[in-house]
Amino acid sequence: MKTLLLAALAGLCAAAAVAPSVGLPLGGGLPETARTLADDDETELDKRMLAIKAQVRTLRRSLRDAESNDASLEALHALQVAALEAKLMEPRRAAGVPEPERPAFIRAYRQEMVRFTLVALETEAALLAGDQEKAGELFSALRDLEDPAHERFTEDG
């Protein structure tokens, strides 16, 4: 499974590298649903998180039906790209963390984003293998990561 995840991650990185040349959103390009949710005063990280939220909403519906697997795979790709971009950004809350603790806080945030991305990749792998039930279970695990991470890394908690 680890080899499959590493291969999927390598594929995602390769796709991210060519995405702009084939018209896929990357490097600031957000899906329309995320753009309409984003305000001008929001940070780039906020915009990526809104993109992730929009894709989670899509997946909540599309994963119920194997006929929607193409839409699910597209949403997972967009979610993964947004998560990879967000992983390299600092949460707003980092500014309020005392300087000696800030690097550890940022590292913990990045680790959580890696964990989130790995579960998204596992979800994609399950879909590609035709295991709809496993994809649904993994998606539930992905959603379970949200609240604790928001409590730890966002100003709103």
Sine and cosine of phi, psi and omega as CSV:
sin_phi,cos_phi,sin_psi,cos_psi,sin_omega,cos_omega
0.00,0.00,-0.60,0.80,0.00,-1.00
-0.89,0.45,-0.64,0.77,0.03,-1.00
-0.89,0.45,-0.67,0.75,0.02,-1.00
-0.89,0.46,-0.67,0.74,0.01,-1.00
-0.91,0.41,-0.66,0.76,0.03,-1.00
-0.91,0.43,-0.63,0.78,0.05,-1.00
-0.91,0.41,-0.66,0.75,0.02,-1.00
-0.91,0.42,-0.65,0.76,0.03,-1.00
-0.91,0.42,-0.66,0.75,0.05,-1.00
-0.89,0.46,-0.65,0.76,0.04,-1.00
-0.90,0.43,-0.64,0.77,0.03,-1.00
-0.90,0.44,-0.68,0.74,0.03,-1.00
-0.90,0.44,-0.66,0.75,0.04,-1.00
-0.90,0.43,-0.66,0.75,0.03,-1.00
-0.90,0.43,-0.61,0.79,0.02,-1.00
-0.91,0.42,-0.56,0.83,-0.01,-1.00
-0.93,0.36,-0.57,0.82,-0.03,-1.00
-0.99,-0.17,-0.12,0.99,-0.07,-1.00
-0.79,0.62,-0.73,0.69,-0.02,-1.00
-0.89,0.47,-0.55,0.84,-0.05,-1.00
-0.96,0.28,-0.31,0.95,0.03,-1.00
-0.93,-0.36,0.20,0.98,0.12,-0.99
1.00,0.07,0.22,0.98,0.05,-1.00
-1.00,0.08,0.50,-0.87,-0.02,-1.00
-0.93,0.36,0.75,-0.66,0.07,-1.00
-0.20,-0.98,0.45,-0.89,0.07,-1.00
0.89,0.45,0.70,0.71,0.04,-1.00
0.96,-0.28,-0.28,0.96,0.04,-1.00
-0.99,0.16,0.89,-0.45,-0.01,-1.00
-0.94,-0.33,0.50,-0.86,0.11,-0.99
-0.84,0.54,0.47,-0.88,-0.06,-1.00
-0.81,0.58,-0.65,0.76,-0.01,-1.00
-0.88,0.48,-0.59,0.81,0.02,-1.00
-0.96,0.26,-0.60,0.80,0.01,-1.00
-0.88,0.47,-0.63,0.78,-0.03,-1.00
-0.94,0.33,-0.39,0.92,0.01,-1.00
-1.00,0.08,-0.38,0.93,-0.11,-0.99
-0.99,0.12,0.69,-0.72,0.08,-1.00
-0.99,-0.10,0.32,-0.95,0.00,-1.00
-0.90,0.44,-0.51,0.86,-0.07,-1.00
-1.00,0.08,0.05,1.00,-0.01,-1.00
-0.99,0.12,0.49,-0.87,0.02,-1.00
-0.97,0.24,0.20,-0.98,0.07,-1.00
-0.88,0.47,-0.59,0.81,0.05,-1.00
-0.90,0.44,-0.67,0.74,0.05,-1.00
-0.84,0.55,-0.67,0.74,-0.01,-1.00
-0.90,0.43,-0.64,0.77,0.03,-1.00
-0.92,0.39,-0.64,0.77,0.00,-1.00
-0.92,0.40,-0.59,0.81,0.08,-1.00
-0.92,0.39,-0.59,0.81,0.06,-1.00
-0.90,0.44,-0.68,0.74,0.04,-1.00
-0.88,0.47,-0.71,0.71,0.00,-1.00
-0.86,0.51,-0.67,0.75,0.01,-1.00
-0.89,0.45,-0.64,0.77,0.00,-1.00
-0.95,0.31,-0.57,0.82,0.07,-1.00
-0.88,0.47,-0.66,0.75,0.03,-1.00
-0.88,0.48,-0.69,0.72,0.04,-1.00
-0.88,0.47,-0.72,0.70,-0.04,-1.00
-0.91,0.42,-0.56,0.83,0.02,-1.00
-0.83,0.55,-0.58,0.81,0.02,-1.00
-1.00,0.05,-0.74,0.67,-0.17,-0.99
-0.95,0.33,-0.49,0.87,-0.03,-1.00
-0.95,0.30,-0.18,0.98,0.02,-1.00
-0.95,0.30,-0.34,0.94,-0.14,-0.99
-0.72,-0.69,0.85,-0.52,-0.01,-1.00
-0.87,0.50,-0.41,0.91,0.05,-1.00
-0.91,0.42,-0.33,0.95,-0.02,-1.00
-0.99,-0.16,0.28,0.96,-0.07,-1.00
-0.88,0.48,-0.56,0.83,0.04,-1.00
-0.89,0.46,-0.68,0.73,0.04,-1.00
-0.91,0.42,-0.62,0.78,0.02,-1.00
-0.90,0.43,-0.69,0.73,0.00,-1.00
-0.91,0.43,-0.63,0.78,0.04,-1.00
-0.91,0.43,-0.68,0.74,0.02,-1.00
-0.91,0.41,-0.64,0.77,0.03,-1.00
-0.90,0.44,-0.63,0.77,0.04,-1.00
-0.88,0.47,-0.75,0.66,-0.01,-1.00
-0.88,0.47,-0.64,0.77,0.04,-1.00
-0.89,0.46,-0.70,0.71,-0.02,-1.00
-0.90,0.43,-0.67,0.74,0.02,-1.00
-0.89,0.46,-0.72,0.69,0.01,-1.00
-0.89,0.46,-0.64,0.77,0.00,-1.00
-0.92,0.39,-0.64,0.77,0.03,-1.00
-0.90,0.43,-0.63,0.77,0.04,-1.00
-0.93,0.37,-0.68,0.73,-0.03,-1.00
-0.91,0.42,-0.52,0.86,-0.04,-1.00
-0.86,0.52,-0.51,0.86,-0.06,-1.00
-1.00,-0.02,0.02,1.00,-0.02,-1.00
-0.98,-0.20,0.35,-0.94,0.02,-1.00
-0.99,-0.14,0.74,-0.67,0.10,-1.00
-0.92,0.40,0.52,-0.85,0.01,-1.00
-0.80,0.60,-0.61,0.79,-0.06,-1.00
-0.87,0.50,-0.39,0.92,-0.02,-1.00
-0.86,0.51,-0.55,0.83,-0.02,-1.00
-0.89,0.46,-0.46,0.89,-0.01,-1.00
-1.00,-0.01,-0.07,1.00,0.01,-1.00
-0.99,0.10,0.73,-0.69,0.01,-1.00
-0.81,0.59,0.62,-0.78,-0.09,-1.00
-0.75,0.66,-0.71,0.71,-0.02,-1.00
-0.89,0.45,-0.45,0.89,-0.05,-1.00
-0.99,-0.10,-0.23,0.97,-0.12,-0.99
-0.87,0.50,-0.72,0.69,0.00,-1.00
-0.85,0.52,-0.64,0.77,0.03,-1.00
-0.92,0.40,-0.63,0.78,0.03,-1.00
-0.89,0.46,-0.72,0.70,-0.01,-1.00
-0.92,0.40,-0.64,0.77,0.04,-1.00
-0.89,0.46,-0.67,0.75,0.02,-1.00
-0.90,0.44,-0.65,0.76,0.06,-1.00
-0.87,0.49,-0.73,0.69,-0.02,-1.00
-0.90,0.45,-0.65,0.76,0.05,-1.00
-0.87,0.49,-0.64,0.77,0.01,-1.00
-0.91,0.41,-0.62,0.78,0.03,-1.00
-0.93,0.37,-0.58,0.82,0.08,-1.00
-0.90,0.44,-0.72,0.69,0.02,-1.00
-0.85,0.53,-0.70,0.71,0.03,-1.00
-0.86,0.51,-0.72,0.70,-0.03,-1.00
-0.91,0.42,-0.64,0.77,0.02,-1.00
-0.89,0.46,-0.66,0.75,0.04,-1.00
-0.91,0.40,-0.60,0.80,0.07,-1.00
-0.89,0.45,-0.64,0.77,0.05,-1.00
-0.91,0.40,-0.64,0.77,0.06,-1.00
-0.89,0.45,-0.62,0.79,0.05,-1.00
-0.88,0.47,-0.71,0.71,0.04,-1.00
-0.88,0.47,-0.70,0.71,0.01,-1.00
-0.86,0.51,-0.66,0.75,0.03,-1.00
-0.90,0.44,-0.68,0.74,0.03,-1.00
-0.89,0.45,-0.70,0.72,-0.01,-1.00
-0.90,0.43,-0.49,0.87,0.04,-1.00
-0.99,0.12,-0.07,1.00,0.02,-1.00
0.99,0.13,0.28,0.96,-0.02,-1.00
-0.98,-0.18,0.99,0.12,-0.05,-1.00
-0.88,0.48,-0.64,0.77,-0.02,-1.00
-0.90,0.43,-0.71,0.70,0.02,-1.00
-0.89,0.45,-0.65,0.76,0.03,-1.00
-0.87,0.49,-0.66,0.75,0.04,-1.00
-0.90,0.44,-0.66,0.75,0.03,-1.00
-0.90,0.44,-0.68,0.73,0.00,-1.00
-0.92,0.40,-0.61,0.79,0.04,-1.00
-0.90,0.45,-0.62,0.78,0.08,-1.00
-0.88,0.47,-0.66,0.75,0.04,-1.00
-0.90,0.44,-0.62,0.79,0.04,-1.00
-0.88,0.48,-0.71,0.70,0.00,-1.00
-0.92,0.39,-0.52,0.85,0.02,-1.00
-0.92,0.38,-0.34,0.94,0.03,-1.00
-0.97,0.24,-0.40,0.92,-0.13,-0.99
-0.87,0.49,-0.86,0.51,-0.13,-0.99
-0.87,0.50,-0.75,0.66,0.02,-1.00
-0.88,0.48,-0.61,0.80,0.01,-1.00
-0.93,0.38,-0.66,0.75,0.03,-1.00
-0.89,0.45,-0.65,0.76,0.02,-1.00
-0.89,0.46,-0.59,0.81,-0.07,-1.00
-0.99,0.11,-0.56,0.83,-0.20,-0.98
-0.91,-0.42,-0.16,0.99,-0.01,-1.00
-0.96,-0.28,0.39,-0.92,0.02,-1.00
-0.93,0.37,-0.54,0.84,-0.02,-1.00
-0.96,0.28,-0.47,0.88,-0.01,-1.00
0.97,0.25,0.00,0.00,0.00,0.00
